[in-house]
């Protein structure tokens, strides 16, 4: 799963305003969403754990790694996408 962590972190670090990164299990029963908030990030975890975190750029990589270990421990297929945030205007 190290490649998923690397891919998710690289995509999240490049997010612009109004964009979000989504990671979903194959069955779509577990979803992790990363959104850009100014200089920080908002992470919404909806799977085994339902929680929302606010992290800065330095904490992002470690937090993504720990969430992936919890939510996708044995997943061979994780759908990763970048889209316009539902909360953003326009």
ZAKERO-915725 format. One record per residue: residue number from 0; x, y, z of N, C-alpha, C, O in turn. Coordinates in Angstrom, 1 decimal. Example, Ala and Ser with C-alpha at 12.3 -4.5 7.8 and 13.67 -1.06 7.14 Angstrom:
<pts>
0|13.2|-5.7|7.8|12.3|-4.5|7.8|13.2|-3.3|7.8|14.2|-3.3|8.5
1|12.8|-2.2|7.1|13.7|-1.1|7.1|12.9|0.0|7.9|13.4|1.1|8.0
</pts>
This chain:
<pts>
0|0.8|-1.2|0.0|0.0|0.0|0.0|0.8|1.3|0.0|0.3|2.4|0.0
1|2.1|1.1|0.0|3.0|2.3|0.0|2.8|3.2|-1.3|2.9|4.4|-1.2
2|2.5|2.5|-2.4|2.2|3.3|-3.6|0.9|4.1|-3.5|0.9|5.2|-4.0
3|-0.1|3.6|-2.8|-1.3|4.4|-2.6|-1.0|5.6|-1.7|-1.5|6.7|-2.0
4|-0.2|5.4|-0.7|0.1|6.5|0.2|0.9|7.6|-0.6|0.6|8.8|-0.4
5|1.8|7.2|-1.4|2.6|8.1|-2.2|1.7|8.9|-3.2|1.8|10.1|-3.3
6|0.9|8.1|-3.9|0.0|8.7|-4.9|-1.0|9.7|-4.2|-1.2|10.8|-4.7
7|-1.6|9.3|-3.1|-2.6|10.1|-2.4|-1.9|11.4|-1.9|-2.5|12.5|-2.0
8|-0.7|11.3|-1.3|0.0|12.4|-0.8|0.3|13.4|-1.9|0.1|14.6|-1.8
9|0.9|12.9|-3.0|1.3|13.7|-4.1|0.1|14.5|-4.7|0.2|15.7|-5.0
10|-1.0|13.8|-4.9|-2.2|14.4|-5.4|-2.8|15.4|-4.5|-3.2|16.5|-4.9
11|-2.8|15.1|-3.2|-3.4|16.0|-2.1|-2.5|17.3|-2.0|-3.0|18.4|-1.9
12|-1.2|17.1|-2.2|-0.3|18.3|-2.1|-0.5|19.3|-3.2|-0.2|20.5|-3.1
13|-1.0|18.8|-4.3|-1.2|19.6|-5.5|-2.6|20.2|-5.6|-2.9|20.9|-6.6
14|-3.5|19.9|-4.7|-4.9|20.3|-4.7|-4.9|21.9|-4.7|-4.2|22.5|-4.0
15|-5.8|22.4|-5.5|-6.0|23.8|-5.6|-7.3|24.1|-4.8|-8.0|23.2|-4.3
16|-7.6|25.4|-4.7|-8.8|25.8|-4.0|-10.1|25.2|-4.7|-10.2|25.3|-5.9
17|-11.0|24.7|-3.9|-12.2|24.1|-4.5|-12.1|22.7|-5.0|-13.0|22.2|-5.7
18|-10.9|22.1|-4.8|-10.7|20.7|-5.3|-10.6|19.7|-4.1|-10.3|20.2|-3.0
19|-11.0|18.5|-4.3|-10.9|17.5|-3.3|-10.4|16.1|-3.9|-10.7|15.8|-5.0
20|-9.7|15.4|-3.1|-9.2|14.1|-3.4|-10.0|13.1|-2.7|-10.3|13.2|-1.5
21|-10.6|12.1|-3.4|-11.4|11.0|-2.8|-10.7|9.7|-3.0|-10.2|9.4|-4.1
22|-10.7|8.9|-2.0|-10.2|7.5|-2.0|-11.4|6.6|-1.6|-11.9|6.8|-0.5
23|-11.8|5.7|-2.4|-12.9|4.8|-2.1|-12.5|3.3|-2.2|-11.7|3.0|-3.1
24|-13.0|2.5|-1.3|-12.8|1.1|-1.5|-13.6|0.6|-2.7|-14.4|1.3|-3.2
25|-13.2|-0.6|-3.2|-13.9|-1.2|-4.4|-15.4|-1.2|-4.2|-16.1|-0.9|-5.1
26|-15.8|-1.6|-3.0|-17.3|-1.7|-2.7|-17.9|-0.3|-2.4|-19.1|-0.2|-2.2
27|-17.1|0.7|-2.3|-17.5|2.1|-2.0|-18.1|2.2|-0.6|-19.0|3.1|-0.4
28|-17.8|1.3|0.3|-18.3|1.4|1.7|-17.4|2.2|2.6|-17.8|2.5|3.7
29|-16.2|2.5|2.1|-15.2|3.3|2.9|-14.7|4.4|2.0|-14.2|4.1|0.9
30|-14.8|5.6|2.5|-14.4|6.8|1.7|-13.6|7.7|2.5|-13.9|8.0|3.7
31|-12.5|8.2|2.0|-11.6|9.2|2.6|-11.5|10.4|1.6|-11.2|10.2|0.5
32|-11.8|11.6|2.1|-11.8|12.8|1.3|-10.9|13.8|1.9|-10.9|14.1|3.1
33|-10.0|14.3|1.0|-9.0|15.3|1.4|-9.3|16.6|0.7|-9.4|16.6|-0.6
34|-9.5|17.7|1.4|-9.8|19.0|0.8|-8.8|20.0|1.2|-8.3|20.0|2.3
35|-8.5|21.0|0.4|-7.6|22.1|0.7|-8.3|23.2|1.4|-9.4|23.6|1.0
36|-7.8|23.7|2.6|-8.3|24.8|3.3|-7.2|25.8|3.5|-6.5|25.7|4.5
37|-7.1|26.8|2.6|-6.0|27.8|2.8|-4.7|27.1|2.8|-4.3|26.5|1.8
38|-4.0|27.2|3.9|-2.6|26.6|4.0|-2.7|25.2|4.6|-1.7|24.5|4.7
39|-3.9|24.8|5.0|-4.0|23.4|5.6|-4.9|22.5|4.8|-5.3|22.9|3.7
40|-5.3|21.4|5.4|-6.1|20.4|4.7|-7.2|19.9|5.7|-7.0|19.8|6.9
41|-8.3|19.5|5.1|-9.4|18.9|5.9|-9.5|17.5|5.3|-9.5|17.2|4.1
42|-9.5|16.5|6.3|-9.6|15.1|5.9|-10.9|14.5|6.5|-11.0|14.6|7.8
43|-11.8|14.0|5.7|-13.0|13.4|6.2|-12.9|11.9|6.0|-12.7|11.4|4.9
44|-13.0|11.1|7.1|-12.9|9.7|7.0|-14.3|9.1|7.3|-14.9|9.4|8.4
45|-14.8|8.3|6.4|-16.1|7.7|6.5|-16.0|6.2|6.2|-16.2|5.8|5.0
46|-15.7|5.4|7.2|-15.5|4.0|6.9|-15.6|3.3|8.3|-16.6|3.3|9.0
47|-14.5|2.6|8.6|-14.5|2.0|10.0|-14.6|3.0|11.0|-15.3|2.8|12.1
48|-14.0|4.2|10.8|-14.0|5.3|11.7|-14.7|6.5|11.0|-14.3|6.7|9.8
49|-15.6|7.2|11.6|-16.2|8.4|11.0|-15.7|9.6|11.8|-16.1|9.8|12.9
50|-14.7|10.3|11.2|-14.0|11.4|11.8|-13.6|12.4|10.8|-13.5|12.1|9.6
51|-13.4|13.7|11.3|-12.9|14.7|10.4|-11.7|15.4|11.1|-11.7|15.6|12.3
52|-10.7|15.6|10.3|-9.4|16.1|10.8|-9.1|17.4|10.1|-9.4|17.5|8.9
53|-8.3|18.3|10.8|-7.8|19.4|10.1|-6.3|19.4|10.4|-5.8|19.4|11.5
54|-5.5|19.3|9.3|-4.0|19.2|9.5|-3.3|20.2|8.6|-3.9|20.7|7.7
55|-2.0|20.4|9.0|-1.2|21.3|8.1|-0.4|20.5|7.2|-0.5|19.3|7.2
56|0.3|21.1|6.3|1.1|20.4|5.2|2.1|19.4|5.8|2.3|18.4|5.2
57|2.7|19.7|6.9|3.7|18.8|7.5|3.0|17.5|8.1|3.7|16.5|8.0
58|1.8|17.6|8.6|1.1|16.5|9.2|0.4|15.6|8.1|0.0|14.5|8.4
59|0.2|16.2|6.9|-0.6|15.5|5.9|-0.1|14.1|5.5|-0.9|13.2|5.5
60|1.2|14.0|5.2|1.7|12.7|4.8|1.5|11.6|5.9|1.0|10.5|5.5
61|1.8|11.9|7.1|1.7|10.9|8.2|0.2|10.6|8.4|-0.1|9.4|8.7
62|-0.7|11.6|8.4|-2.1|11.3|8.6|-2.7|10.5|7.5|-3.5|9.6|7.8
63|-2.4|10.8|6.2|-2.9|10.0|5.1|-2.4|8.5|5.3|-3.2|7.6|5.0
64|-1.2|8.3|5.6|-0.6|7.0|5.8|-1.4|6.2|6.9|-1.7|5.0|6.7
65|-1.6|6.9|8.0|-2.3|6.2|9.1|-3.8|5.9|8.8|-4.3|4.8|9.1
66|-4.4|6.8|8.1|-5.8|6.5|7.7|-5.9|5.4|6.6|-6.8|4.6|6.7
67|-5.0|5.4|5.7|-5.0|4.3|4.7|-4.8|2.9|5.4|-5.4|1.9|5.0
68|-3.9|2.9|6.4|-3.6|1.6|7.1|-4.9|1.1|7.8|-5.2|-0.1|7.9
69|-5.7|2.1|8.3|-7.0|1.7|9.0|-8.1|1.4|8.0|-8.7|0.3|8.2
70|-8.3|2.2|7.0|-9.5|2.1|6.1|-9.3|1.1|5.0|-10.2|0.4|4.6
71|-8.1|0.9|4.5|-7.8|0.0|3.4|-6.7|-1.0|3.7|-5.7|-1.1|2.9
72|-6.8|-1.8|4.8|-5.7|-2.7|5.2|-5.4|-3.8|4.2|-4.2|-4.1|4.0
73|-6.4|-4.3|3.6|-6.2|-5.5|2.6|-6.8|-5.2|1.3|-7.1|-6.1|0.5
74|-7.1|-3.9|1.0|-7.7|-3.6|-0.3|-6.7|-3.7|-1.4|-5.6|-3.1|-1.3
75|-7.1|-4.3|-2.5|-6.2|-4.4|-3.7|-6.6|-3.4|-4.7|-5.8|-3.1|-5.6
76|-7.8|-2.9|-4.6|-8.3|-1.9|-5.5|-8.9|-0.7|-4.7|-9.9|-0.9|-4.0
77|-8.3|0.4|-4.9|-8.8|1.6|-4.2|-9.0|2.7|-5.4|-8.0|2.9|-6.1
78|-10.2|3.2|-5.5|-10.5|4.2|-6.5|-10.0|5.6|-6.0|-10.5|6.0|-4.9
79|-9.1|6.2|-6.7|-8.6|7.6|-6.4|-9.0|8.6|-7.4|-8.8|8.3|-8.6
80|-9.6|9.7|-7.0|-10.1|10.7|-8.0|-9.9|12.1|-7.4|-10.0|12.3|-6.2
81|-9.7|13.1|-8.3|-9.7|14.5|-7.9|-10.8|15.1|-8.6|-11.0|15.0|-9.8
82|-11.6|15.9|-7.8|-12.8|16.5|-8.4|-13.0|17.9|-7.7|-12.3|18.2|-6.8
83|-14.0|18.6|-8.2|-14.4|19.9|-7.6|-15.1|19.6|-6.3|-16.0|18.7|-6.3
84|-14.8|20.3|-5.3|-15.4|20.1|-4.0|-16.9|20.5|-4.0|-17.3|21.4|-4.7
85|-17.7|19.7|-3.3|-19.2|20.0|-3.3|-19.5|21.2|-2.5|-20.5|21.9|-2.8
86|-18.6|21.6|-1.6|-18.8|22.8|-0.8|-18.4|24.1|-1.5|-18.8|25.2|-1.0
87|-17.6|24.0|-2.5|-17.1|25.2|-3.2|-18.2|25.8|-4.0|-18.9|25.1|-4.7
88|-18.2|27.1|-4.0|-19.2|27.8|-4.9|-18.8|27.8|-6.3|-17.6|27.8|-6.7
89|-19.7|27.7|-7.2|-19.5|27.8|-8.6|-19.3|26.5|-9.2|-19.1|26.3|-10.4
</pts>
